[in-house]
Amino acid sequence: MKKLSLLLFILTICLSITVPSYAKRLKGCDYVSYHSPCWMPDSKHIVYIKHISHHKYRYGWLAAVSKSGDLWVGNDYYICKMNVETKKEEVIKKYFSKVDEIKNKHEYFVEENGKVKSFPYKMESFKIDCSKDGKWICFNSETLHILSTDGKILEKLSVSGGSPKFSPDGKRILYQIYRRIVIPENPIQSRVQKISDLRLIDINGTNDHLLVENAGHGIWHPGGEKIGFYIENTDGFFRTINIDGTDKKAEFKSNCYPCDWSPDGRYINTVGRFLDMQGKRMETGFKKIPSYGRFSPDGLKMVGESLGIIFSKVGDGEKTVLLKDYSKEY
């Protein structure tokens, strides 16, 4: 018995040597990141997602067996609101997940009125948008949800999809779905490719329908009568289509997907460039363009994301970092 105990002790010491050095130093780490900023109608406030990924570290034989000292234990997702001038943050809603490693099961929860409730839908990194009247936020989990901006009302739309965007009149939501198609490569081989479609749904959950196949990165024209979109791995054209499905056409070659349409409808932001509706580069009052930038309703500010949330306004020579991604060790 003593020999067996000694053998187990020696084995534990040997396995512990394989633990990564960072696992020896740290008990855990939180990775904090910020995503999907969009404007509220006053052009002063934004809403966005704050994501905290919780990690802890295995020790000894657990780390050796798993070949990693890193153990992901859950996520917190905060839907937040912030004044871009004062940088005051307000939490609208909190969702979070926990990981049961033994059961290999993810559990999802939501905080409501100070109480924790089970949330029956899978939560991952998701996109949000705010309605033009400032009353509603749409976000995607396994299905689309609509949340009041005070966090008190949550409605589920019975459709799956991502990248939701409210129409200018607030009556519809444009969203993107993915599907897989089989593409034959020769008589005996084929490959599976993931493509996206754009769909429309009324905010009450009715009239869900396909708008355009094989399309993504949809943005609303400020007049609300049409949308712009881009098709990956094709000819690189920015295209438009009326919301009734008519007059689909290629506008100009951009070779880059659109991020937002200017409030006056004269130009679009395509990842760092402003292009007019003939595809010509425009000079505007913005000297710095945030990545994935979206225009404020008054057209004088932009907000985007790049390792945090970035803010810019007309006439400024620099971009302002409102929130910066970081990791916190403990």
Stockholm file with secondary structure:
# STOCKHOLM 1.0

chainA/1-330         MKKLSLLLFILTICLSITVPSYAKRLKGCDYVSYHSPCWMPDSKHIVYIKHISHHKYRYGWLAAVSKSGDLWVGNDYYICKMNVETKKEEVIKKYFSKVDEIKNKHEYFVEENGKVKSFPYKMESFKIDCSKDGKWICFNSETLHILSTDGKILEKLSVSGGSPKFSPDGKRILYQIYRRIVIPENPIQSRVQKISDLRLIDINGTNDHLLVENAGHGIWHPGGEKIGFYIENTDGFFRTINIDGTDKKAEFKSNCYPCDWSPDGRYINTVGRFLDMQGKRMETGFKKIPSYGRFSPDGLKMVGESLGIIFSKVGDGEKTVLLKDYSKEY
#=GR chainA/1-330 SS CHHHHHHHHHHHHHHHTTSCHHHHHCSEEEEEEEEEEEECTTSSEEEEEEEEEEEEECCHHHHHHHTCSEEEEEEEEEEEEEETTTCCEEEEEEEEEEEETTTTEEEEEEEETTEEEECCSCCCSCCEEECTTSSEEEEESSSEEEEETTSCCEEEESCCCEEEEECTTSSEEEEEEEEEEEEEEETTEEEEEEEEEEEEEETTSCCCEEEESSCEEEEECTTSSEEEEECTTSSCEEEEEETTSCCCEEEEECSSCCCEECTTSSEEECSSCEEETTSCBCCCSCSSCCTTCEECTTSSEEEEESSEEEEEETTCSSCEEEEECEEEEC
#=GC SS_cons         CHHHHHHHHHHHHHHHTTSCHHHHHCSEEEEEEEEEEEECTTSSEEEEEEEEEEEEECCHHHHHHHTCSEEEEEEEEEEEEEETTTCCEEEEEEEEEEEETTTTEEEEEEEETTEEEECCSCCCSCCEEECTTSSEEEEESSSEEEEETTSCCEEEESCCCEEEEECTTSSEEEEEEEEEEEEEEETTEEEEEEEEEEEEEETTSCCCEEEESSCEEEEECTTSSEEEEECTTSSCEEEEEETTSCCCEEEEECSSCCCEECTTSSEEECSSCEEETTSCBCCCSCSSCCTTCEECTTSSEEEEESSEEEEEETTCSSCEEEEECEEEEC
//
